[in-house]
Amino acid sequence: MSVPHTEVRSLVAAVLPTPVPADEYDRCPVTEVLRLLSDKWSMLVLTLLGRQPYRFNELHRTIDGISQRMLTRTLRGLEGAGLVLREVHPTVPPSVEYRLTPLGQSLLGPLSGLADWAVRHEPELAAARRRAAVPASPVPDRPGR
């Protein structure tokens, strides 16, 4: 179990205005991080880079189903957010290696907590999805309609 960050006020405990102003929501750092991580590949790329540095083609071979273009876009987005470092080695041909920055490393703990929660609650989440997918029974027509 992780130690709570007592120096940071909890978002869950914060009082939110009602309604929440759209511009405030858009500027929220939590919203930005969730947008960054909510695409199909970012969390997987961060997890892999958290284990070891990878060259581009090595990383591409490690992730089944990702195109070179999408891997490039994902890495650029994570690099732009300061989570991934792209290092070009002066070889012939040049080789490029990707690794997590210290900021990216610091994200692995919270991502692990989220992953642990998802695994722990997967049966409940799956049951809820099944219930939501069942079409509602039709309401019988009343006589005289």
Secondary structure, 3 states (H helix, E strand, C coil): CCCCCCCCCCCCCCCCCCCCCHHHHHHCHHHHHHHHHCCCCHHHHHHHHHHCCEEHHHHHHHCCCCCHHHHHHHHHHHHHCCCEEEEEECCCCCEEEEEECHHHHHHHHHHHHHHHHHHHCHHHHHHHHHHHHCCCCCCCCCCCC
